[in-house]
Amino acid sequence: MKQGIHVYKANLFKALSHPLRLAILDALRDGEKTVTQLQEITGGEQASMSQHLKVLRNHHFVTSRRDGTLSYYRNEDPDVYRFLDLGRQIYEQQVTRRKSELDAISRLG
């Protein structure tokens, strides 16, 4: 078994394992945003926002540029959205399955 690829994937999933990071990536789907804009969209606090952006930058999911005192962030790897969209699809399928199971149980009772 090749451990290198599994370690890489585990680190990749770990980088995407926080709800705020996922919200940041979703917020950047339609273009670059300032840190303040990302805070307003996601509801994230400034201190934690910086830490989460750093994780996303280190994994090359986002990149940044400075313009005066403002930092602008944008998506660096659009393929991450295929992964996030797949996650949403799996979530929706799970919700549908659970609803069907509950409906079946309620019909029995």
MARMARDREN-328050 format. One record per residue: x, y, z of N, C-alpha, C, CB in turn. Coordinates in nm, 4 decimals. Glycine has a CB too. Layout:
% MARMARDREN-328050
atom npx: X npy: Y npz: Z capx: X capy: Y capz: Z cpx: X cpy: Y cpz: Z cbpx: X cbpy: Y cbpz: Z $
...
***
This chain:
% MARMARDREN-328050
atom npx: 0.0840 npy: -0.1176 npz: 0.0000 capx: 0.0000 capy: 0.0000 capz: 0.0000 cpx: 0.0889 cpy: 0.1244 cpz: 0.0000 cbpx: -0.0957 cbpy: -0.0005 cbpz: 0.1218 $
atom npx: 0.0535 npy: 0.2200 npz: -0.0800 capx: 0.1316 capy: 0.3432 capz: -0.0894 cpx: 0.0811 cpy: 0.4422 cpz: 0.0143 cbpx: 0.1235 cbpy: 0.4040 cbpz: -0.2321 $
atom npx: 0.1591 npy: 0.4627 npz: 0.1183 capx: 0.1183 capy: 0.5500 capz: 0.2280 cpx: 0.1218 cpy: 0.6975 cpz: 0.1896 cbpx: 0.2070 cbpy: 0.5267 cbpz: 0.3480 $
atom npx: 0.2133 npy: 0.7371 npz: 0.1010 capx: 0.2291 capy: 0.8784 capz: 0.0671 cpx: 0.1009 cpy: 0.9431 cpz: 0.0200 cbpx: 0.3334 cbpy: 0.8940 cbpz: -0.0383 $
atom npx: 0.0293 npy: 0.8764 npz: -0.0706 capx: -0.0943 capy: 0.9351 capz: -0.1237 cpx: -0.2018 cpy: 0.9411 cpz: -0.0160 cbpx: -0.1451 cbpy: 0.8544 cbpz: -0.2445 $
atom npx: -0.2030 npy: 0.8436 npz: 0.0738 capx: -0.3031 capy: 0.8442 capz: 0.1806 cpx: -0.2755 cpy: 0.9546 cpz: 0.2816 cbpx: -0.3065 cbpy: 0.7085 cbpz: 0.2511 $
atom npx: -0.1499 npy: 0.9776 npz: 0.3097 capx: -0.1124 capy: 1.0872 capz: 0.3999 cpx: -0.1496 cpy: 1.2199 cpz: 0.3353 cbpx: 0.0401 cbpy: 1.0831 cbpz: 0.4333 $
atom npx: -0.1195 npy: 1.2335 npz: 0.2064 capx: -0.1535 capy: 1.3575 capz: 0.1352 cpx: -0.3043 cpy: 1.3818 cpz: 0.1401 cbpx: -0.1048 cbpy: 1.3512 cbpz: -0.0119 $
atom npx: -0.3836 npy: 1.2786 npz: 0.1080 capx: -0.5289 capy: 1.2958 capz: 0.1073 cpx: -0.5816 cpy: 1.3262 cpz: 0.2473 cbpx: -0.5970 cbpy: 1.1705 cbpz: 0.0518 $
atom npx: -0.5264 npy: 1.2618 npz: 0.3480 capx: -0.5696 capy: 1.2904 capz: 0.4857 cpx: -0.5441 cpy: 1.4367 cpz: 0.5211 cbpx: -0.4966 cbpy: 1.1982 cbpz: 0.5858 $
atom npx: -0.4280 npy: 1.4884 npz: 0.4811 capx: -0.3967 capy: 1.6298 capz: 0.5067 cpx: -0.4872 cpy: 1.7226 cpz: 0.4268 cbpx: -0.2504 cbpy: 1.6588 cbpz: 0.4729 $
atom npx: -0.5186 npy: 1.6833 npz: 0.3055 capx: -0.6103 capy: 1.7609 capz: 0.2217 cpx: -0.7475 cpy: 1.7677 cpz: 0.2877 cbpx: -0.6215 cbpy: 1.6989 cbpz: 0.0801 $
atom npx: -0.7989 npy: 1.6534 npz: 0.3313 capx: -0.9299 capy: 1.6509 capz: 0.3961 cpx: -0.9271 cpy: 1.7275 cpz: 0.5276 cbpx: -0.9750 cbpy: 1.5065 cbpz: 0.4204 $
atom npx: -0.8166 npy: 1.7197 npz: 0.5979 capx: -0.8036 capy: 1.7939 capz: 0.7236 cpx: -0.8113 cpy: 1.9445 cpz: 0.6975 cbpx: -0.6706 cbpy: 1.7583 cbpz: 0.7944 $
atom npx: -0.7491 npy: 1.9893 npz: 0.5894 capx: -0.7522 capy: 2.1319 capz: 0.5551 cpx: -0.8942 cpy: 2.1780 cpz: 0.5233 cbpx: -0.6600 cbpy: 2.1602 cbpz: 0.4358 $
atom npx: -0.9773 npy: 2.0871 npz: 0.4768 capx: -1.1151 capy: 2.1212 capz: 0.4410 cpx: -1.2143 cpy: 2.0832 cpz: 0.5509 cbpx: -1.1537 cbpy: 2.0521 cbpz: 0.3111 $
atom npx: -1.1646 npy: 2.0442 npz: 0.6673 capx: -1.2512 capy: 1.9852 capz: 0.7691 cpx: -1.3164 cpy: 2.0855 cpz: 0.8638 cbpx: -1.1732 cbpy: 1.8883 cbpz: 0.8488 $
atom npx: -1.3038 npy: 2.2125 npz: 0.8385 capx: -1.3658 capy: 2.3103 capz: 0.9277 cpx: -1.4773 cpy: 2.3851 cpz: 0.8531 cbpx: -1.2594 cbpy: 2.4104 cbpz: 0.9821 $
atom npx: -1.5945 npy: 2.3990 npz: 0.9162 capx: -1.7066 capy: 2.4672 capz: 0.8486 cpx: -1.6743 cpy: 2.6078 cpz: 0.8002 cbpx: -1.8240 cbpy: 2.4744 cbpz: 0.9412 $
atom npx: -1.5920 npy: 2.6835 npz: 0.8730 capx: -1.5595 capy: 2.8191 capz: 0.8294 cpx: -1.4752 cpy: 2.8168 cpz: 0.7028 cbpx: -1.4861 cbpy: 2.8949 cbpz: 0.9401 $
atom npx: -1.3841 npy: 2.7208 npz: 0.6927 capx: -1.3030 capy: 2.7104 capz: 0.5701 cpx: -1.3907 cpy: 2.6791 cpz: 0.4501 cbpx: -1.1944 cbpy: 2.6021 cbpz: 0.5854 $
atom npx: -1.4877 npy: 2.5915 npz: 0.4697 capx: -1.5800 capy: 2.5595 capz: 0.3609 cpx: -1.6643 cpy: 2.6814 cpz: 0.3247 cbpx: -1.6709 cbpy: 2.4413 cbpz: 0.4001 $
atom npx: -1.7058 npy: 2.7569 npz: 0.4253 capx: -1.7839 capy: 2.8792 capz: 0.3993 cpx: -1.7003 cpy: 2.9823 cpz: 0.3244 cbpx: -1.8358 cbpy: 2.9397 cbpz: 0.5316 $
atom npx: -1.5730 npy: 2.9928 npz: 0.3592 capx: -1.4832 capy: 3.0862 capz: 0.2898 cpx: -1.4732 cpy: 3.0470 cpz: 0.1428 cbpx: -1.3417 cbpy: 3.0875 cbpz: 0.3557 $
atom npx: -1.4497 npy: 2.9190 npz: 0.1167 capx: -1.4381 capy: 2.8744 capz: -0.0219 cpx: -1.5674 cpy: 2.8992 cpz: -0.0986 cbpx: -1.4016 cbpy: 2.7261 cbpz: -0.0271 $
atom npx: -1.6813 npy: 2.8722 npz: -0.0356 capx: -1.8094 capy: 2.9004 capz: -0.1017 cpx: -1.8246 cpy: 3.0495 cpz: -0.1301 cbpx: -1.9266 cbpy: 2.8512 cbpz: -0.0151 $
atom npx: -1.7826 npy: 3.1344 npz: -0.0370 capx: -1.7928 capy: 3.2794 capz: -0.0559 cpx: -1.7061 cpy: 3.3267 cpz: -0.1720 cbpx: -1.7526 cbpy: 3.3527 cbpz: 0.0722 $
atom npx: -1.5985 npy: 3.2541 npz: -0.1996 capx: -1.5071 capy: 3.2946 capz: -0.3067 cpx: -1.5453 cpy: 3.2374 cpz: -0.4429 cbpx: -1.3668 cbpy: 3.2522 cbpz: -0.2724 $
atom npx: -1.6546 npy: 3.1650 npz: -0.4500 capx: -1.6968 capy: 3.1062 capz: -0.5777 cpx: -1.7175 cpy: 3.2124 cpz: -0.6852 cbpx: -1.8255 cbpy: 3.0263 cbpz: -0.5590 $
atom npx: -1.7702 npy: 3.3277 npz: -0.6447 capx: -1.8036 capy: 3.4299 capz: -0.7443 cpx: -1.7005 cpy: 3.5422 cpz: -0.7530 cbpx: -1.9383 cbpy: 3.4888 cbpz: -0.7130 $
atom npx: -1.5802 npy: 3.5170 npz: -0.7039 capx: -1.4740 capy: 3.6154 capz: -0.7204 cpx: -1.4077 cpy: 3.6541 cpz: -0.5902 cbpx: -1.5279 cbpy: 3.7372 cbpz: -0.7860 $
atom npx: -1.3049 npy: 3.7362 npz: -0.6035 capx: -1.2247 capy: 3.7714 capz: -0.4865 cpx: -1.3009 cpy: 3.8597 cpz: -0.3892 cbpx: -1.0978 cbpy: 3.8412 cbpz: -0.5296 $
atom npx: -1.2592 npy: 3.8493 npz: -0.2648 capx: -1.3212 capy: 3.9254 capz: -0.1573 cpx: -1.2129 cpy: 3.9724 cpz: -0.0606 cbpx: -1.4284 cbpy: 3.8404 cbpz: -0.0834 $
atom npx: -1.2414 npy: 4.0819 npz: 0.0082 capx: -1.1524 capy: 4.1268 capz: 0.1149 cpx: -1.1810 cpy: 4.0414 cpz: 0.2389 cbpx: -1.1719 cbpy: 4.2807 cbpz: 0.1455 $
atom npx: -1.0909 npy: 4.0491 npz: 0.3357 capx: -1.1111 capy: 3.9776 capz: 0.4609 cpx: -1.2398 cpy: 4.0260 cpz: 0.5279 cbpx: -0.9896 cbpy: 3.9968 cbpz: 0.5550 $
atom npx: -1.2628 npy: 4.1568 npz: 0.5242 capx: -1.3845 capy: 4.2131 capz: 0.5837 cpx: -1.5092 cpy: 4.1572 cpz: 0.5160 cbpx: -1.3834 cbpy: 4.3665 cbpz: 0.5736 $
atom npx: -1.5077 npy: 4.1493 npz: 0.3847 capx: -1.6213 capy: 4.0927 capz: 0.3124 cpx: -1.6428 cpy: 3.9464 cpz: 0.3501 cbpx: -1.6002 cbpy: 4.1057 cbpz: 0.1611 $
atom npx: -1.5329 npy: 3.8725 npz: 0.3604 capx: -1.5442 capy: 3.7314 capz: 0.3995 cpx: -1.6019 cpy: 3.7175 cpz: 0.5400 cbpx: -1.4069 cbpy: 3.6626 cbpz: 0.3924 $
atom npx: -1.5612 npy: 3.8064 npz: 0.6307 capx: -1.6150 capy: 3.8053 capz: 0.7662 cpx: -1.7660 cpy: 3.8300 cpz: 0.7639 cbpx: -1.5444 cbpy: 3.9112 cbpz: 0.8532 $
atom npx: -1.8085 npy: 3.9294 npz: 0.6862 capx: -1.9505 capy: 3.9634 capz: 0.6789 cpx: -2.0322 cpy: 3.8482 cpz: 0.6205 cbpx: -1.9705 cbpy: 4.0900 cbpz: 0.5948 $
atom npx: -1.9784 npy: 3.7839 npz: 0.5173 capx: -2.0508 capy: 3.6755 capz: 0.4496 cpx: -2.0582 cpy: 3.5509 cpz: 0.5377 cbpx: -1.9832 cbpy: 3.6412 cbpz: 0.3157 $
atom npx: -1.9474 npy: 3.5171 npz: 0.6023 capx: -1.9389 capy: 3.3907 capz: 0.6768 cpx: -1.9736 cpy: 3.4042 cpz: 0.8243 cbpx: -1.8008 cbpy: 3.3339 cbpz: 0.6642 $
atom npx: -1.9671 npy: 3.5258 npz: 0.8767 capx: -1.9879 capy: 3.5449 capz: 1.0198 cpx: -1.8664 cpy: 3.5088 cpz: 1.1038 cbpx: -2.1050 cbpy: 3.4637 cbpz: 1.0649 $
atom npx: -1.7535 npy: 3.4886 npz: 1.0389 capx: -1.6309 capy: 3.4528 capz: 1.1098 cpx: -1.5674 cpy: 3.5719 cpz: 1.1799 cbpx: -1.5317 cbpy: 3.3919 cbpz: 1.0139 $
atom npx: -1.5032 npy: 3.5455 npz: 1.2928 capx: -1.4300 capy: 3.6490 capz: 1.3660 cpx: -1.2974 cpy: 3.6762 cpz: 1.2962 cbpx: -1.4063 cbpy: 3.6067 cbpz: 1.5137 $
atom npx: -1.2454 npy: 3.7972 npz: 1.3100 capx: -1.1235 capy: 3.8377 capz: 1.2406 cpx: -1.0054 cpy: 3.7482 cpz: 1.2755 cbpx: -1.0901 cbpy: 3.9816 cbpz: 1.2739 $
atom npx: -0.9855 npy: 3.7187 npz: 1.4017 capx: -0.8697 capy: 3.6375 capz: 1.4431 cpx: -0.8770 cpy: 3.4972 cpz: 1.3853 cbpx: -0.8612 cbpy: 3.6299 cbpz: 1.5960 $
atom npx: -0.9932 npy: 3.4335 npz: 1.3948 capx: -1.0043 capy: 3.2980 capz: 1.3410 cpx: -1.0032 cpy: 3.2988 cpz: 1.1888 cbpx: -1.1317 cbpy: 3.2306 cbpz: 1.3920 $
atom npx: -1.0577 npy: 3.4046 npz: 1.1284 capx: -1.0584 capy: 3.4164 capz: 0.9825 cpx: -0.9157 cpy: 3.4115 cpz: 0.9281 cbpx: -1.1281 cbpy: 3.5473 cbpz: 0.9389 $
atom npx: -0.8264 npy: 3.4867 npz: 0.9896 capx: -0.6870 capy: 3.4889 capz: 0.9454 cpx: -0.6237 cpy: 3.3507 cpz: 0.9547 cbpx: -0.6066 cbpy: 3.5886 cbpz: 1.0283 $
atom npx: -0.6517 npy: 3.2794 npz: 1.0618 capx: -0.5942 capy: 3.1454 capz: 1.0792 cpx: -0.6469 cpy: 3.0490 cpz: 0.9735 cbpx: -0.6255 cbpy: 3.0913 cbpz: 1.2196 $
atom npx: -0.7768 npy: 3.0558 npz: 0.9464 capx: -0.8356 capy: 2.9655 capz: 0.8474 cpx: -0.7896 cpy: 3.0005 cpz: 0.7060 cbpx: -0.9883 cbpy: 2.9703 cbpz: 0.8553 $
atom npx: -0.7763 npy: 3.1282 npz: 0.6774 capx: -0.7231 capy: 3.1673 capz: 0.5463 cpx: -0.5801 cpy: 3.1178 cpz: 0.5291 cbpx: -0.7284 cbpy: 3.3201 cbpz: 0.5290 $
atom npx: -0.5032 npy: 3.1204 npz: 0.6362 capx: -0.3650 capy: 3.0706 capz: 0.6302 cpx: -0.3628 cpy: 2.9218 cpz: 0.5951 cbpx: -0.2926 cbpy: 3.0946 cbpz: 0.7650 $
atom npx: -0.4497 npy: 2.8437 npz: 0.6555 capx: -0.4570 capy: 2.7005 capz: 0.6237 cpx: -0.4932 cpy: 2.6813 cpz: 0.4769 cbpx: -0.5606 cbpy: 2.6291 cbpz: 0.7144 $
atom npx: -0.5926 npy: 2.7555 npz: 0.4297 capx: -0.6336 capy: 2.7436 capz: 0.2898 cpx: -0.5236 cpy: 2.7890 cpz: 0.1942 cbpx: -0.7601 cbpy: 2.8250 cbpz: 0.2652 $
atom npx: -0.4500 npy: 2.8929 npz: 0.2326 capx: -0.3365 capy: 2.9401 capz: 0.1510 cpx: -0.2260 cpy: 2.8347 cpz: 0.1457 cbpx: -0.2802 cbpy: 3.0730 cbpz: 0.2076 $
atom npx: -0.1946 npy: 2.7758 npz: 0.2610 capx: -0.0877 capy: 2.6756 capz: 0.2679 cpx: -0.1177 cpy: 2.5522 cpz: 0.1833 cbpx: -0.0650 cbpy: 2.6340 cbpz: 0.4119 $
atom npx: -0.2454 npy: 2.5248 npz: 0.1614 capx: -0.2845 capy: 2.4110 capz: 0.0783 cpx: -0.3205 cpy: 2.4536 cpz: -0.0645 cbpx: -0.4025 cbpy: 2.3385 cbpz: 0.1418 $
atom npx: -0.2929 npy: 2.5776 npz: -0.0967 capx: -0.3134 capy: 2.6328 capz: -0.2319 cpx: -0.4587 cpy: 2.6297 cpz: -0.2779 cbpx: -0.2293 cbpy: 2.5570 cbpz: -0.3310 $
atom npx: -0.5511 npy: 2.6417 npz: -0.1812 capx: -0.6915 capy: 2.6550 capz: -0.2174 cpx: -0.7262 cpy: 2.8005 cpz: -0.2442 cbpx: -0.7812 cbpy: 2.5987 cbpz: -0.1071 $
atom npx: -0.6567 npy: 2.8929 npz: -0.1770 capx: -0.6775 capy: 3.0360 capz: -0.1999 cpx: -0.5425 cpy: 3.1042 cpz: -0.2163 cbpx: -0.7578 cbpy: 3.1005 cbpz: -0.0832 $
atom npx: -0.5471 npy: 3.2187 npz: -0.2777 capx: -0.4296 capy: 3.3038 capz: -0.2903 cpx: -0.4733 cpy: 3.4462 cpz: -0.2555 cbpx: -0.3670 cbpy: 3.2958 cbpz: -0.4354 $
atom npx: -0.3772 npy: 3.5302 npz: -0.2275 capx: -0.4131 capy: 3.6660 capz: -0.1859 cpx: -0.3264 cpy: 3.7689 cpz: -0.2565 cbpx: -0.3997 cbpy: 3.6811 cbpz: -0.0340 $
atom npx: -0.3759 npy: 3.8914 npz: -0.2539 capx: -0.2992 capy: 4.0052 capz: -0.3030 cpx: -0.3310 cpy: 4.1223 cpz: -0.2112 cbpx: -0.3326 cbpy: 4.0384 cbpz: -0.4539 $
atom npx: -0.2382 npy: 4.2143 npz: -0.2012 capx: -0.2579 capy: 4.3341 capz: -0.1184 cpx: -0.2777 cpy: 4.4549 cpz: -0.2086 cbpx: -0.1371 cbpy: 4.3568 cbpz: -0.0225 $
atom npx: -0.3655 npy: 4.5393 npz: -0.1655 capx: -0.3875 capy: 4.6680 capz: -0.2312 cpx: -0.3972 cpy: 4.7709 cpz: -0.1195 cbpx: -0.5179 cbpy: 4.6676 cbpz: -0.3230 $
atom npx: -0.2874 npy: 4.8371 npz: -0.0919 capx: -0.2822 capy: 4.9294 capz: 0.0212 cpx: -0.2919 cpy: 4.8511 cpz: 0.1509 cbpx: -0.3955 cbpy: 5.0345 cbpz: 0.0124 $
atom npx: -0.3919 npy: 4.8829 npz: 0.2293 capx: -0.4091 capy: 4.8134 capz: 0.3579 cpx: -0.5024 cpy: 4.6933 cpz: 0.3477 cbpx: -0.4626 cbpy: 4.9098 cbpz: 0.4621 $
atom npx: -0.5618 npy: 4.6734 npz: 0.2307 capx: -0.6577 capy: 4.5644 capz: 0.2140 cpx: -0.5925 cpy: 4.4404 cpz: 0.1556 cbpx: -0.7725 cbpy: 4.6084 cbpz: 0.1253 $
atom npx: -0.6332 npy: 4.3244 npz: 0.2059 capx: -0.5936 capy: 4.1954 capz: 0.1490 cpx: -0.7146 cpy: 4.1366 cpz: 0.0783 cbpx: -0.5394 cbpy: 4.0974 cbpz: 0.2594 $
atom npx: -0.6933 npy: 4.0966 npz: -0.0453 capx: -0.7979 capy: 4.0353 capz: -0.1252 cpx: -0.7657 cpy: 3.8879 cpz: -0.1424 cbpx: -0.8121 cbpy: 4.1056 cbpz: -0.2627 $
atom npx: -0.8658 npy: 3.8032 npz: -0.1262 capx: -0.8484 capy: 3.6594 capz: -0.1423 cpx: -0.9326 cpy: 3.6106 cpz: -0.2579 cbpx: -0.8854 cbpy: 3.5845 cbpz: -0.0135 $
atom npx: -0.8808 npy: 3.5111 npz: -0.3275 capx: -0.9550 capy: 3.4475 capz: -0.4361 cpx: -0.9176 cpy: 3.3001 cpz: -0.4394 cbpx: -0.9254 cbpy: 3.5161 cbpz: -0.5735 $
atom npx: -1.0008 npy: 3.2236 npz: -0.5054 capx: -0.9755 capy: 3.0811 capz: -0.5191 cpx: -0.8533 cpy: 3.0583 cpz: -0.6079 cbpx: -1.0991 cbpy: 3.0091 cbpz: -0.5769 $
atom npx: -0.7678 npy: 2.9687 npz: -0.5668 capx: -0.6500 capy: 2.9346 capz: -0.6469 cpx: -0.6696 cpy: 2.8033 cpz: -0.7221 cbpx: -0.5262 cbpy: 2.9254 cbpz: -0.5578 $
atom npx: -0.7544 npy: 2.7150 npz: -0.6716 capx: -0.7743 capy: 2.5829 capz: -0.7327 cpx: -0.9228 cpy: 2.5566 cpz: -0.7522 cbpx: -0.7110 cbpy: 2.4714 cbpz: -0.6457 $
atom npx: -0.9759 npy: 2.5884 npz: -0.8701 capx: -1.1194 capy: 2.5721 capz: -0.8923 cpx: -1.1665 cpy: 2.4271 cpz: -0.8823 cbpx: -1.1558 cbpy: 2.6268 cbpz: -1.0271 $
atom npx: -1.0756 npy: 2.3310 npz: -0.8924 capx: -1.1162 capy: 2.1908 capz: -0.8790 cpx: -1.1709 cpy: 2.1590 cpz: -0.7407 cbpx: -0.9993 cbpy: 2.0999 cbpz: -0.9090 $
atom npx: -1.1364 npy: 2.2386 npz: -0.6406 capx: -1.1883 capy: 2.2146 capz: -0.5057 cpx: -1.3406 cpy: 2.2228 cpz: -0.5045 cbpx: -1.1288 cbpy: 2.3159 cbpz: -0.4058 $
atom npx: -1.3988 npy: 2.2982 npz: -0.5965 capx: -1.5438 capy: 2.3107 capz: -0.6010 cpx: -1.6113 cpy: 2.1826 cpz: -0.6490 cbpx: -1.5828 cbpy: 2.4259 cbpz: -0.6908 $
atom npx: -1.5426 npy: 2.1036 npz: -0.7289 capx: -1.5977 capy: 1.9723 capz: -0.7666 cpx: -1.6123 cpy: 1.8864 cpz: -0.6422 cbpx: -1.5071 cbpy: 1.9011 cbpz: -0.8717 $
atom npx: -1.5115 npy: 1.8926 npz: -0.5553 capx: -1.5141 capy: 1.8171 capz: -0.4303 cpx: -1.6253 cpy: 1.8684 cpz: -0.3386 cbpx: -1.3778 cbpy: 1.8261 cbpz: -0.3592 $
atom npx: -1.6348 npy: 2.0005 npz: -0.3244 capx: -1.7375 capy: 2.0579 capz: -0.2381 cpx: -1.8781 cpy: 2.0293 cpz: -0.2916 cbpx: -1.7162 cbpy: 2.2088 cbpz: -0.2243 $
atom npx: -1.8934 npy: 2.0345 npz: -0.4234 capx: -2.0232 capy: 2.0039 capz: -0.4828 cpx: -2.0596 cpy: 1.8574 cpz: -0.4622 cbpx: -2.0229 cbpy: 2.0376 cbpz: -0.6319 $
atom npx: -1.9616 npy: 1.7689 npz: -0.4689 capx: -1.9852 capy: 1.6273 capz: -0.4420 cpx: -2.0278 cpy: 1.6092 cpz: -0.2966 cbpx: -1.8585 cbpy: 1.5433 cbpz: -0.4727 $
atom npx: -1.9645 npy: 1.6811 npz: -0.2059 capx: -2.0032 capy: 1.6757 capz: -0.0652 cpx: -2.1474 cpy: 1.7179 cpz: -0.0456 cbpx: -1.9120 cbpy: 1.7638 cbpz: 0.0182 $
atom npx: -2.1892 npy: 1.8225 npz: -0.1151 capx: -2.3288 capy: 1.8690 capz: -0.1069 cpx: -2.4232 cpy: 1.7627 cpz: -0.1624 cbpx: -2.3471 cbpy: 2.0025 cbpz: -0.1844 $
atom npx: -2.3844 npy: 1.7005 npz: -0.2730 capx: -2.4667 capy: 1.5962 capz: -0.3338 cpx: -2.4828 cpy: 1.4772 cpz: -0.2384 cbpx: -2.4047 cbpy: 1.5498 cbpz: -0.4672 $
atom npx: -2.3746 npy: 1.4352 npz: -0.1750 capx: -2.3805 capy: 1.3248 capz: -0.0788 cpx: -2.4699 cpy: 1.3635 cpz: 0.0388 cbpx: -2.2382 cbpy: 1.2873 cbpz: -0.0288 $
atom npx: -2.4546 npy: 1.4850 npz: 0.0883 capx: -2.5387 capy: 1.5344 capz: 0.1978 cpx: -2.6866 cpy: 1.5266 cpz: 0.1600 cbpx: -2.5006 cbpy: 1.6797 cbpz: 0.2341 $
atom npx: -2.7209 npy: 1.5754 npz: 0.0415 capx: -2.8605 capy: 1.5758 capz: -0.0014 cpx: -2.9149 cpy: 1.4342 cpz: -0.0149 cbpx: -2.8750 cbpy: 1.6500 cbpz: -0.1340 $
atom npx: -2.8318 npy: 1.3417 npz: -0.0641 capx: -2.8739 capy: 1.2015 capz: -0.0748 cpx: -2.8972 cpy: 1.1412 cpz: 0.0635 cbpx: -2.7685 cbpy: 1.1191 cbpz: -0.1515 $
atom npx: -2.8087 npy: 1.1736 npz: 0.1584 capx: -2.8239 capy: 1.1228 capz: 0.2950 cpx: -2.9516 cpy: 1.1760 cpz: 0.3594 cbpx: -2.7021 cbpy: 1.1612 cbpz: 0.3803 $
atom npx: -2.9809 npy: 1.3037 npz: 0.3393 capx: -3.1031 capy: 1.3624 capz: 0.3939 cpx: -3.2254 cpy: 1.2931 cpz: 0.3345 cbpx: -3.1081 cbpy: 1.5144 cbpz: 0.3659 $
atom npx: -3.2235 npy: 1.2697 npz: 0.2050 capx: -3.3349 capy: 1.2019 capz: 0.1383 cpx: -3.3527 cpy: 1.0607 cpz: 0.1935 cbpx: -3.3119 cbpy: 1.1969 cbpz: -0.0141 $
atom npx: -3.2430 npy: 0.9879 npz: 0.2116 capx: -3.2504 capy: 0.8525 capz: 0.2676 cpx: -3.3087 cpy: 0.8545 cpz: 0.4087 cbpx: -3.1112 cbpy: 0.7874 cbpz: 0.2692 $
atom npx: -3.2583 npy: 0.9457 npz: 0.4911 capx: -3.3079 capy: 0.9546 capz: 0.6292 cpx: -3.4564 cpy: 0.9884 cpz: 0.6314 cbpx: -3.2288 cbpy: 1.0604 cbpz: 0.7085 $
atom npx: -3.4969 npy: 1.0791 npz: 0.5457 capx: -3.6378 capy: 1.1177 capz: 0.5400 cpx: -3.7223 cpy: 0.9968 cpz: 0.4994 cbpx: -3.6590 cbpy: 1.2355 cbpz: 0.4406 $
atom npx: -3.6763 npy: 0.9209 npz: 0.4016 capx: -3.7498 capy: 0.8013 capz: 0.3583 cpx: -3.7600 cpy: 0.7000 cpz: 0.4714 cbpx: -3.6817 cbpy: 0.7371 cbpz: 0.2361 $
atom npx: -3.6508 npy: 0.6822 npz: 0.5450 capx: -3.6516 capy: 0.5886 capz: 0.6582 cpx: -3.7510 cpy: 0.6340 cpz: 0.7648 cbpx: -3.5103 cbpy: 0.5760 cbpz: 0.7194 $
atom npx: -3.7496 npy: 0.7627 npz: 0.7973 capx: -3.8428 capy: 0.8148 capz: 0.8969 cpx: -3.9871 cpy: 0.8049 cpz: 0.8511 cbpx: -3.8095 cbpy: 0.9584 cbpz: 0.9292 $
atom npx: -4.0108 npy: 0.8306 npz: 0.7231 capx: -4.1460 capy: 0.8181 capz: 0.6681 cpx: -4.1944 cpy: 0.6740 cpz: 0.6796 cbpx: -4.1497 cbpy: 0.8644 cbpz: 0.5207 $
atom npx: -4.1059 npy: 0.5788 npz: 0.6497 capx: -4.1412 capy: 0.4369 capz: 0.6586 cpx: -4.1726 cpy: 0.3974 cpz: 0.8030 cbpx: -4.0268 cbpy: 0.3496 cbpz: 0.6034 $
atom npx: -4.0951 npy: 0.4471 npz: 0.8965 capx: -4.1173 capy: 0.4179 capz: 1.0383 cpx: -4.2499 cpy: 0.4776 cpz: 1.0850 cbpx: -4.0010 cbpy: 0.4726 cbpz: 1.1239 $
atom npx: -4.2784 npy: 0.6004 npz: 1.0436 capx: -4.4027 capy: 0.6663 capz: 1.0865 cpx: -4.5259 cpy: 0.5962 cpz: 1.0277 cbpx: -4.4015 cbpy: 0.8149 cbpz: 1.0446 $
atom npx: -4.5150 npy: 0.5360 npz: 0.9105 capx: -4.6262 capy: 0.4628 capz: 0.8512 cpx: -4.6539 cpy: 0.3340 cpz: 0.9282 cbpx: -4.5969 cbpy: 0.4313 cbpz: 0.7042 $
atom npx: -4.5499 npy: 0.2773 npz: 0.9897 capx: -4.5671 capy: 0.1542 capz: 1.0677 cpx: -4.6369 cpy: 0.1793 cpz: 1.2000 cbpx: -4.4328 cbpy: 0.0891 cbpz: 1.0931 $
atom npx: -4.6118 npy: 0.2978 npz: 1.2560 capx: -4.6631 capy: 0.3279 capz: 1.3908 cpx: -4.7943 cpy: 0.3880 cpz: 1.3925 cbpx: -4.5744 cbpy: 0.4149 cbpz: 1.4613 $
***
